[in-house]
Each structure stands twice: as structure tokens, then as C-alpha cells.
Amino acid sequence: SLYISLVIVGLAILLPFNCFTLAVDYFNTKLPGCNIVFAINIVFLVFNLVGSVFGFLLVESFSYTTRIVAGLSLAGVGILAVTLFDVVLEVSSETALHAATLVVVGITALGTSVSQTSAYGFTTMLPKSYTQGVMVGESIAGTVVSFTRVITKAATLTDLTLGVAIFFGVCIGVLLVAVLLFLVSRKATFVDHCISQCQAPGTVQHELQRTEEIEVRIILQSYASDILVKQGSTQESKDYGATLNASKPLPDADFDWTGAALIRIETIRDLWPYVVGIGTTYCVTASLYPAVFTLVQSKTLGSWMPILLFCIYNTFDLVGKIVSSLGNIWSGVQLMLLAVSRFLFVAVILLCVMPLGHPILSHELYSCCFAAFFGITNGYLGSIFMIEAGHHIESGRREMAGNIMTLALCFGLSIGAGLAY
């Protein structure tokens, strides 16, 4: 039940982004002459990065449960606002519609990014399969949203507004289910056991031996940890602060900001191939998907062409994430080089678009095949980087590792979106 709930949480995290991009036909109809998908992509990813930074900085301030639930709830409110103002009330002014849509997209992105950083921080304290569960859920989000949009579009051909309203309503329902399932599964004894292993006093003492012989006594209380250091030295272990990541938030007076900064720097240094690799992977992805994919034209399929490419990409992205569960035979540096090689996709997919109106590779088969390979490489590499990173570091810093990897992912997405624009 925990694995299923994490799959649903992963689905809910990327569902809002896919929800907005898959409604491309609706937004293009309401805002003709304005490439709203580019704007949505940029705004969502920029605010997603801002939210990830907040999540990265607030690891010790709020529990992961609070961050995940609050983030998903904010995303649900955002989609509801789009449904009410854009679809139900049908704002007549194109300028007002454009501005309102982008504001809500930004708010939604803040919520999903905080949830995403927290979810990966949480799952890195669990066995590897649970991190992969969140990744699978994120891929399922693209696939589910793609096919849901196809069904709602086909079922309401004569009423575009009704189809989009139903589409957004289904997405809101999924977010609500994700919150409820996570709150229930979080109470499992297995989860408490895994979390306790990441904050066990024995683990702290073992990690302190790498610095000095410092005696530390940790008394776990219902709200905070009471820590007594019996040595006059002012030097503190870098790993001590990381162990508190998995615990409940500490009062500001007891928090060592310098130690927290050192923990982040050391974790990035230890995981640099994975940090660079996941950032590069999603930089390439965001530079082409979804913005450039929407520019692929087809005289035969018309407005269905972008939706078809989205479906193919998301389906094979899911396949790639499932394949990642078979294991990994490459080192972090080798995986990073594979991620860099994906820049070749930029050249071949642009050949399906350029020159506009008369692309060099004009047949639909080319773009469909490239979308499939693009999706499976994104799914595999993105999942492997996230899964392996948390387990190449000691248990006391795993939650921090998950947050850092998600922050790198969001940096890559933001840079890629800028390149696409």
C-alpha cells in the first residue's frame, strides 16, 4: 500500500504541469496568435525552481509530511482556479485570461515543487524501490493525462470548454486522492522503522568518529531532540546536522545554520556526477518537451499531432522508468556522460520542425520515433540518477540528498525551458 500511495503521489506531483500542457488545443483556441504553451512552460519551470529552493532550505523547518500535503493542496487550488476563471466563467478579455492563467500556473508550480523535493527526500530514507515508485508515478502522470485528454477531447468534440472542464476536474480529484493515500500510508510501522534508522543515535555516533572523539547524547522527544555535547571544542560534526533532517523540525534557537550549509556543500560534492547528470538530463528534455513538440506539424493529423507526440513521449518515459528497476551497471560518471549525449536529440528533433512549414524530416514517422527514444532515455536516466544518489551516501544525509537531487532536476528544467524559449 505504501508503494502504491507513493506512485499516486508521484502522479500527483507532475499531473498539474501535464494538465496545463495537454490542454494546448484549448489555450490555442482561446488565445490565438499567442504561443501560450511556451509561456506556461517558462512560468511553471521558473516557479518550480523557486519552490524547490524553498523546499531545499526548509528541510529542517517543516516535516516532510507537512511539505508534501501543503504542496499538493496548493497545486489543487491552482487547477481549481484555472477551471473556474478560464473555463467556467469564460473570461472574455484575452489579456486578462492570459495573465490569470500564468499567475495560477506559477502558484501551482510552487506547490508541486515543494511536494517533489519533500517526496524524494522522504523516499531516499526508504529502500530503493520506493524512490522508483515516485518516478514511475511521475511518468504515469504524463501517460494518464495524455490519454485522459484524448478521451475528453474525443467525447466532447462539439464543446471544447466542457471537455477541458471535465479534464481539469479529473486532475483535481487525483490530487485529493494522493493526499489522502499519503496521510494513511505514512502511519505504517515500516515507515517509522526506516525513518528511525536514519536518525538512530548509533548512526550519529558512527559518523562522528570521522571528525573527533566527541560524546553525544541524543534524547528523542515528541517534538525535538535535546543534544548535549560534552567537549569544550567548538567544532561540530558535519554529519550531525544531516541526521536531524529526518527528525521533526527544531526551534530556531537550537539550529546550527553554519552546520546546515556545510552539510549541503558536502553532499553536493559527494554526489556531483549524479547532480550534474540529472540536471543535464532534464535540461535536454525541457529544451524540447513540450514547447518544441507543439511546433511539429502534420497535414494529416492537424491539431492531434502534438497530442500524439505527448502520448508517445510519456508512454516511453514510463517504459524507461520501469526498465530502471532492473538495476544499474554504470558508475555515476558514465551515467553523466550518457546524459550529456542526449544533446544529440536537440539536432534531430529540430530537423522535424525546421524550417517552419517545410521541415527537412516532414513525415510523421520521424517525429514519432524520435519522441519514443527521447522518452525512454529520459525515463531511464532520470530514474537511475534519483535512485542511486540517495544510496551512495550515509543514511544520515539521505533526505538532504533527495532534496539536492530534486533541486538539480529543477535547475535543469529551468535552463532547458529557457533554451526552448
C-alpha positions as CSV (number, residue, x, y, z in Angstrom):
1,S,0.0,0.0,0.0
2,L,2.9,2.4,0.7
3,Y,4.4,1.8,-2.8
4,I,1.0,2.4,-4.4
5,S,0.5,5.6,-2.4
6,L,3.9,6.9,-3.5
7,V,3.1,6.1,-7.1
8,I,0.0,8.1,-6.7
9,V,2.0,10.9,-5.1
10,G,4.4,10.9,-8.0
11,L,1.5,11.0,-10.4
12,A,0.0,14.0,-8.5
13,I,3.3,15.9,-8.5
14,L,3.6,16.1,-12.3
15,L,-0.1,16.0,-13.0
16,P,-0.6,19.8,-12.9
17,F,2.2,20.5,-15.4
18,N,0.9,17.9,-17.8
19,C,-2.6,19.1,-17.2
20,F,-1.7,22.6,-18.5
21,T,0.4,21.5,-21.4
22,L,-2.1,18.8,-22.6
23,A,-4.8,21.5,-22.8
24,V,-2.8,23.1,-25.6
25,D,-5.7,22.9,-28.0
26,Y,-8.0,24.8,-25.6
27,F,-5.5,27.5,-24.8
28,N,-4.6,27.9,-28.5
29,T,-8.3,28.4,-29.3
30,K,-8.8,30.9,-26.5
31,L,-5.6,32.8,-27.1
32,P,-5.0,32.7,-30.9
33,G,-1.7,34.0,-32.1
34,C,0.0,33.6,-28.7
35,N,2.1,30.6,-28.1
36,I,0.7,30.1,-24.6
37,V,2.4,26.7,-24.2
38,F,5.9,28.4,-24.3
39,A,4.7,30.9,-21.6
40,I,3.2,28.2,-19.4
41,N,6.3,26.1,-19.7
42,I,8.6,29.0,-18.7
43,V,6.4,30.3,-15.9
44,F,5.9,26.8,-14.5
45,L,9.5,25.8,-14.5
46,V,10.8,29.1,-13.1
47,F,8.4,28.9,-10.2
48,N,9.1,25.2,-9.9
49,L,12.8,26.2,-9.3
50,V,11.8,28.8,-6.8
51,G,9.7,26.3,-4.9
52,S,12.5,23.7,-5.0
53,V,14.9,26.2,-3.4
54,F,12.4,26.9,-0.7
55,G,12.0,23.1,-0.1
56,F,15.7,22.8,-0.1
57,L,16.1,25.5,2.6
58,L,13.2,24.4,4.7
59,V,14.2,20.7,5.2
60,E,14.8,21.3,8.9
61,S,12.0,23.7,9.4
62,F,8.9,21.7,8.5
63,S,8.3,17.9,8.4
64,Y,8.2,16.2,5.1
65,T,4.5,15.3,5.7
66,T,3.6,19.0,6.1
67,R,5.5,20.0,3.0
68,I,4.1,17.2,0.8
69,V,0.4,17.7,1.8
70,A,0.6,21.5,1.7
71,G,2.3,21.5,-1.7
72,L,-0.3,19.1,-3.3
73,S,-3.1,21.1,-1.8
74,L,-1.8,24.3,-3.2
75,A,-1.5,22.7,-6.6
76,G,-5.1,21.5,-6.4
77,V,-6.3,25.0,-5.6
78,G,-4.4,26.3,-8.6
79,I,-6.0,23.9,-11.1
80,L,-9.4,24.7,-9.5
81,A,-8.8,28.4,-10.0
82,V,-8.0,27.8,-13.7
83,T,-11.1,25.8,-14.1
84,L,-13.3,28.5,-12.5
85,F,-11.8,31.6,-14.1
86,D,-10.7,30.3,-17.5
87,V,-13.2,27.6,-18.2
88,V,-16.4,28.0,-16.2
89,L,-16.6,31.8,-16.0
90,E,-15.0,32.1,-19.5
91,V,-13.1,35.4,-19.0
92,S,-13.7,37.3,-22.2
93,S,-10.6,39.5,-22.3
94,E,-7.6,37.7,-23.8
95,T,-5.2,39.8,-21.8
96,A,-6.9,39.0,-18.5
97,L,-7.2,35.4,-19.5
98,H,-3.5,35.2,-20.4
99,A,-2.4,36.9,-17.2
100,A,-4.7,35.0,-14.9
101,T,-3.6,31.7,-16.4
102,L,0.1,32.4,-15.9
103,V,-0.4,33.6,-12.3
104,V,-2.2,30.4,-11.4
105,V,0.3,28.3,-13.2
106,G,3.1,29.9,-11.1
107,I,1.2,29.3,-7.8
108,T,0.6,25.7,-8.8
109,A,4.3,25.2,-9.7
110,L,5.3,26.4,-6.2
111,G,3.1,23.7,-4.6
112,T,4.2,20.8,-6.8
113,S,7.9,21.7,-6.4
114,V,7.8,21.8,-2.6
115,S,6.0,18.4,-2.7
116,Q,8.5,17.0,-5.2
117,T,11.6,17.9,-3.2
118,S,10.0,16.6,0.0
119,A,8.8,13.3,-1.6
120,Y,12.2,12.4,-2.8
121,G,13.8,13.4,0.5
122,F,11.3,11.1,2.1
123,T,11.8,8.1,-0.2
124,T,15.6,8.2,-0.1
125,M,15.2,7.1,3.6
126,L,13.3,4.1,2.3
127,P,14.5,1.1,0.2
128,K,15.4,2.0,-3.5
129,S,12.1,0.6,-4.9
130,Y,10.1,3.4,-3.2
131,T,12.1,6.1,-4.9
132,Q,11.5,4.3,-8.2
133,G,7.8,4.3,-7.3
134,V,7.6,8.1,-7.2
135,M,9.4,8.2,-10.6
136,V,7.0,5.7,-12.1
137,G,4.1,7.8,-10.8
138,E,5.5,10.9,-12.4
139,S,5.7,9.0,-15.7
140,I,2.2,7.6,-15.3
141,A,1.1,11.2,-14.8
142,G,2.1,12.1,-18.4
143,T,0.6,8.9,-19.8
144,V,-2.7,9.2,-17.8
145,V,-3.1,12.9,-18.5
146,S,-2.3,12.3,-22.2
147,F,-4.9,9.6,-22.7
148,T,-7.4,11.4,-20.4
149,R,-7.1,14.5,-22.7
150,V,-7.6,12.3,-25.8
151,I,-10.8,10.8,-24.3
152,T,-12.3,14.1,-23.1
153,K,-11.4,15.7,-26.5
154,A,-13.0,12.9,-28.5
155,A,-16.1,12.7,-26.3
156,T,-16.8,16.4,-26.4
157,L,-15.8,17.4,-30.0
158,T,-18.6,19.9,-30.2
159,D,-17.9,21.5,-26.8
160,L,-14.3,22.2,-26.2
161,T,-15.0,24.1,-22.9
162,L,-16.9,21.2,-21.4
163,G,-14.2,18.7,-22.3
164,V,-11.5,20.8,-20.7
165,A,-13.6,21.4,-17.6
166,I,-14.1,17.6,-17.2
167,F,-10.4,17.1,-17.8
168,F,-9.3,19.6,-15.1
169,G,-11.9,18.2,-12.7
170,V,-10.4,14.7,-13.0
171,C,-7.0,16.1,-12.3
172,I,-8.2,17.8,-9.1
173,G,-9.8,14.5,-8.0
174,V,-6.5,12.7,-8.4
175,L,-4.6,15.3,-6.3
176,L,-7.2,14.8,-3.5
177,V,-6.8,11.0,-3.6
178,A,-3.0,11.4,-3.5
179,V,-3.1,13.5,-0.3
180,L,-5.4,11.1,1.5
181,L,-3.4,8.0,0.5
182,F,-0.2,9.5,1.6
183,L,-1.5,10.5,5.0
184,V,-2.8,7.0,5.6
185,S,0.3,5.1,4.3
186,R,2.6,7.4,6.2
187,K,1.4,5.8,9.5
188,A,2.7,2.4,8.6
189,T,5.1,0.7,11.0
190,F,7.5,0.0,8.2
191,V,7.9,3.7,7.5
192,D,8.5,4.5,11.2
193,H,11.2,1.9,11.3
194,C,13.0,3.2,8.2
195,I,12.9,6.8,9.4
196,S,14.2,5.8,12.8
197,Q,17.2,4.1,11.1
198,C,18.1,7.4,9.5
199,Q,18.1,9.2,12.9
200,A,19.3,6.5,15.2
201,P,21.8,7.6,17.8
202,G,24.2,4.8,16.8
203,T,24.3,6.2,13.3
204,V,25.2,9.6,14.6
205,Q,28.0,8.3,16.9
206,H,29.5,6.3,14.0
207,E,29.6,9.3,11.8
208,L,31.1,11.5,14.5
209,Q,34.1,9.2,14.7
210,R,35.4,10.6,11.4
211,T,35.9,14.0,13.0
212,E,36.8,13.9,16.7
213,E,36.1,11.8,19.7
214,I,33.0,13.7,20.7
215,E,30.5,12.2,23.1
216,V,26.9,13.0,22.0
217,R,23.8,12.0,23.9
218,I,20.6,12.3,22.0
219,I,17.3,12.2,23.8
220,L,14.4,11.8,21.3
221,Q,11.4,13.6,22.5
222,S,7.9,14.0,21.0
223,Y,8.8,17.3,19.2
224,A,12.5,17.9,19.2
225,S,15.9,16.4,20.0
226,D,17.8,17.5,23.1
227,I,21.5,17.4,22.3
228,L,24.3,17.7,24.8
229,V,27.9,17.9,23.6
230,K,30.4,17.1,26.4
231,Q,33.5,18.5,24.8
232,G,34.8,22.1,25.0
233,S,35.7,22.2,21.3
234,T,33.5,24.4,19.2
235,Q,33.9,22.1,16.2
236,E,30.8,20.2,15.3
237,S,30.4,17.2,13.0
238,K,29.1,18.0,9.6
239,D,27.0,14.8,9.6
240,Y,25.4,15.7,12.9
241,G,23.2,18.3,11.3
242,A,22.3,16.0,8.5
243,T,20.9,13.4,10.9
244,L,18.4,15.9,12.1
245,N,17.0,16.2,8.6
246,A,14.8,13.1,9.1
247,S,13.6,14.3,12.5
248,K,10.9,16.8,13.4
249,P,11.8,20.5,13.0
250,L,13.9,22.1,15.6
251,P,13.3,25.6,17.2
252,D,15.5,28.3,15.6
253,A,17.5,28.8,18.8
254,D,18.8,25.2,18.6
255,F,19.5,25.2,14.8
256,D,23.1,25.5,13.5
257,W,22.9,27.4,10.3
258,T,26.6,27.1,9.5
259,G,26.5,23.3,10.0
260,A,23.4,23.1,7.8
261,A,25.2,25.0,5.0
262,L,28.3,22.7,5.3
263,I,26.1,19.6,5.1
264,R,24.6,20.8,1.8
265,I,28.0,21.7,0.3
266,E,29.5,18.3,1.3
267,T,26.5,16.4,0.0
268,I,26.7,18.1,-3.4
269,R,30.4,17.4,-3.5
270,D,29.9,13.7,-2.8
271,L,27.1,13.3,-5.4
272,W,28.4,15.7,-8.1
273,P,28.1,13.2,-11.0
274,Y,24.5,12.5,-10.1
275,V,23.7,16.1,-9.5
276,V,25.2,17.2,-12.9
277,G,23.7,14.1,-14.6
278,I,20.1,14.6,-13.6
279,G,20.4,18.4,-14.2
280,T,21.7,17.7,-17.8
281,T,19.0,15.0,-18.4
282,Y,16.1,17.3,-17.7
283,C,17.8,20.4,-19.3
284,V,17.8,18.5,-22.6
285,T,14.2,17.3,-22.0
286,A,12.8,20.7,-21.2
287,S,14.5,22.3,-24.2
288,L,12.4,20.2,-26.5
289,Y,9.3,19.0,-24.5
290,P,6.7,20.2,-24.6
291,A,7.4,23.5,-26.3
292,V,9.2,22.3,-29.5
293,F,7.0,19.3,-29.8
294,T,4.0,21.6,-30.2
295,L,5.7,23.0,-33.3
296,V,5.7,19.7,-35.2
297,Q,3.0,19.9,-37.9
298,S,1.1,17.3,-39.8
299,K,-1.3,18.0,-42.7
300,T,-2.9,14.6,-42.0
301,L,-3.4,14.8,-38.2
302,G,-3.7,18.5,-37.7
303,S,-4.2,19.6,-34.1
304,W,-3.9,15.9,-33.0
305,M,-0.2,15.8,-33.8
306,P,1.1,17.4,-30.6
307,I,-1.2,15.3,-28.5
308,L,0.0,12.2,-30.3
309,L,3.6,13.1,-29.7
310,F,2.9,13.8,-26.0
311,C,1.3,10.4,-25.6
312,I,4.2,8.6,-27.3
313,Y,6.8,10.5,-25.2
314,N,5.0,9.9,-21.9
315,T,4.4,6.3,-22.6
316,F,8.0,5.6,-23.4
317,D,9.1,7.7,-20.5
318,L,7.2,5.3,-18.3
319,V,8.8,2.4,-20.0
320,G,12.2,3.9,-19.3
321,K,11.4,4.3,-15.6
322,I,10.2,0.7,-15.4
323,V,13.4,-0.5,-17.1
324,S,15.4,1.3,-14.4
325,S,14.1,-1.1,-11.8
326,L,16.2,-3.8,-13.4
327,G,19.3,-2.3,-11.9
328,N,22.3,-0.2,-12.9
329,I,25.7,-1.3,-14.3
330,W,27.3,2.1,-14.8
331,S,29.2,4.4,-12.5
332,G,28.0,8.0,-11.7
333,V,30.4,9.5,-14.2
334,Q,29.4,7.1,-17.0
335,L,25.7,7.9,-16.4
336,M,26.6,11.6,-16.5
337,L,28.2,11.2,-19.9
338,L,25.1,9.3,-21.2
339,A,23.0,12.3,-20.1
340,V,25.3,14.7,-21.9
341,S,25.0,12.6,-25.1
342,R,21.2,13.3,-25.2
343,F,22.0,16.8,-26.6
344,L,22.0,15.0,-30.0
345,F,18.3,14.8,-29.7
346,V,18.1,18.6,-30.0
347,A,19.6,18.4,-33.5
348,V,17.4,15.6,-34.8
349,I,14.1,16.8,-33.4
350,L,14.7,20.3,-34.7
351,L,15.0,18.7,-38.2
352,C,11.4,17.7,-37.7
353,V,10.4,21.4,-37.2
354,M,12.8,23.5,-39.3
355,P,12.3,25.3,-41.5
356,L,8.9,26.1,-40.2
357,G,6.2,24.9,-42.5
358,H,8.6,22.8,-44.6
359,P,10.8,20.7,-42.2
360,I,13.6,18.6,-43.5
361,L,12.1,15.5,-41.8
362,S,8.5,16.1,-42.6
363,H,7.0,12.6,-42.3
364,E,5.2,11.9,-39.0
365,L,7.1,8.7,-38.5
366,Y,10.3,10.5,-37.9
367,S,9.0,12.7,-35.1
368,C,7.1,9.8,-33.5
369,C,10.3,7.6,-33.4
370,F,12.4,10.4,-32.0
371,A,9.7,11.1,-29.4
372,A,9.8,7.4,-28.3
373,F,13.6,7.3,-28.0
374,F,13.6,10.7,-26.3
375,G,11.1,9.5,-23.7
376,I,12.7,6.2,-22.9
377,T,16.2,7.8,-22.3
378,N,14.6,10.5,-20.1
379,G,12.7,7.9,-18.1
380,Y,15.7,5.6,-17.6
381,L,18.4,8.2,-16.8
382,G,16.1,10.4,-14.7
383,S,15.1,7.4,-12.5
384,I,18.5,5.9,-12.2
385,F,20.1,9.2,-11.1
386,M,17.5,9.7,-8.4
387,I,17.5,6.1,-7.2
388,E,21.3,5.7,-7.0
389,A,22.2,9.0,-5.5
390,G,20.5,8.5,-2.1
391,H,22.2,5.2,-1.7
392,H,25.7,6.4,-2.4
393,I,25.7,8.4,0.8
394,E,25.3,7.5,4.5
395,S,21.8,7.2,5.9
396,G,22.0,10.4,8.0
397,R,22.2,12.6,4.8
398,R,19.7,10.7,2.6
399,E,16.8,13.1,3.0
400,M,19.2,16.0,2.1
401,A,20.5,14.1,-0.9
402,G,16.9,13.6,-2.2
403,N,16.3,17.4,-1.8
404,I,19.5,18.3,-3.6
405,M,18.8,15.9,-6.5
406,T,15.4,17.4,-7.0
407,L,16.8,20.9,-6.9
408,A,19.3,20.0,-9.6
409,L,16.5,18.5,-11.6
410,C,14.6,21.8,-11.4
411,F,17.6,23.8,-12.3
412,G,18.0,21.6,-15.4
413,L,14.3,22.1,-16.3
414,S,14.5,25.8,-15.9
415,I,17.6,26.1,-18.1
416,G,16.1,23.8,-20.7
417,A,12.9,25.8,-20.8
418,G,15.0,29.0,-21.3
419,L,16.8,27.4,-24.2
420,A,13.4,26.3,-25.7
421,Y,12.0,29.8,-25.4
